[in-house]
């Protein structure tokens, strides 16, 4: 990968890392509020569809500029792009499926802790790659 390519990786990690970390911490520090928000979200087919429309271009953009399948920190950026693109496409194509699966997940008492923890850890990993590189 060229230096320009590595600069793209570092930029994306520095962009994604803090956002994911803040979201994860917000969920961890306000688990009840997050659960209520998630319950409202999964009951709205329109919100699910629109969120897919809004997020899909971000996932596709990451894939277009960073489709790097290397066994290092760059892989997590590529996987993030693909996951965002695929889950967004599912929201647009099958919002009812997302509603059904979402209702099941929201009912699990440990969901906010797991989601918040996962987002925080992933965000910190992006930050480590982006800011320590």
N, C-alpha and C positions, 0 to 999 in steps of 0.2 A: 504494500500500500504506500502510496506517495505521501509526502509530508502534508500536502493539501488534504488528502484522504484522512490522515490521522487528525488533522485540525478539525475536520468535520466530525469525527468521532468524539473528540474532546468537547467541541461545542455542544453537540447533542447531549452528551452525558451531563455537562454543566447546566443545560436547560432542563432536562428531564429530572435529574436528581433532586434539586431543591423543591420542585413542584410536588414530586411524589412524597418526599419527606414531610412537607407541610401538610399534605392531605392525610397521610398516615397518622401523623401526630394529632391532627384535628379529630380524626375518628377515634383514636385511643383516648383522648381527653374528653370526648363528648359522645360516649358510646350510645347512650339513650337517645340523644338527638339524632345521631346517625341512623339508628334503627328506625326511628320515626320517618326520617327523610327517605330511607330506602323503601319503607312500606308504601309511602306516597308514590315514589317513582315507579315501583313495579306494578302499580295499579293504573298507570297511565300509558296506554298504547301510543298516544301522541308523543309523550316525552321520550319514550324508548326509541321510537322512530326518528324523531328530531335529533336526539343525542347521537344516534348512529350517523345521520347525515352530517352533523357538525364534526364528529371525531374521525370519520372515515378519511377525509383528505389528509389529516395529520399522519395517520398510519401509512397511507400510500406515499406521502412525501418522504417519510423516513425510509421506506423501502427503495424509492427512486434514488435517493442520495447516499444511502448507506445499506446496501445489501451485501454485507461482508460476513462470510462464513469462516471466520478464523477462530482458533481455540484460545481466545483471550477476551479482554473486556469488551472488545468491539462486538462480539457475538451477542451480548446481552442487549445492545442497542438494536441490532438486526432483529432479534427475537421479539423485542418490544414492538418494533414497527409492524411485524407480521401479526402479532397478537392483537394489536390495536386495529389493524385493517380487517382482520377476520371477524373479531367480535363486533366491530361496527357494522360490517356487512350483514352479519346475522341479525342485528337490531333492525336494520332496514328491511331485510328480506322476510324475517320471521319474528316480528315483535311479540306475537302471542306466545311463541315458544319461550322467549326471554321473560315474559310475564310469569309464565308457569314455573320456570326454573327459579326465577327471582323470588317468588312467593315461598318456595321451599327453603331457599337459603336464608331469607329474612327470619324465618321461624326458628332457626337454630340460635340458641342463646349465646354461643361463643362466636357468632359471626362477626360482630364488630371488633372483637379482640384479634381474631385471625386476620381479618381484612386490614385493620389498622397496623398490625404488626408486619404483615407482608409488605404493605406499601412503604412503611418506614424503613424496613430492612433493604428493600429494593432501591429506594431513594438514596439511602446511604451508600449502597454499592455503586450506584451511578456517580454520586459525588466523589467517592474515593477514586474511581477511574478518571473522572473529569478534572478534579482539582489537584490530585497528586501526580498527575502525568506531566 
